[in-house]
Amino acid sequence: MKVTVCIGSSCHLKGSRQVVEQLQYLIAKEDLGDKVKLGGTFCMGKCQQGVCVTVDDEFYSVSPETVGEFFEKEIKQKVK
């Protein structure tokens, strides 16, 4: 599974660093490092919706407040 987080300026201002850090923590905590590839990219073109995240090319809008729920629903449940 490939998870990509936008780290462009708009998403950065909306908390992309916190989203990346929390995803890194959750992936490690659940021991999914061999199944989930986390990466970053610059602008995905949907700045109004940021923090922009894709999971295997499916788009999501995530915030530091919703990243835990997003991880459980869109990553953990689908990868195991």
Order of alpha helices (4+ residues) and beta strands (2+ residues): beta-alpha-alpha-beta-beta-beta-alpha
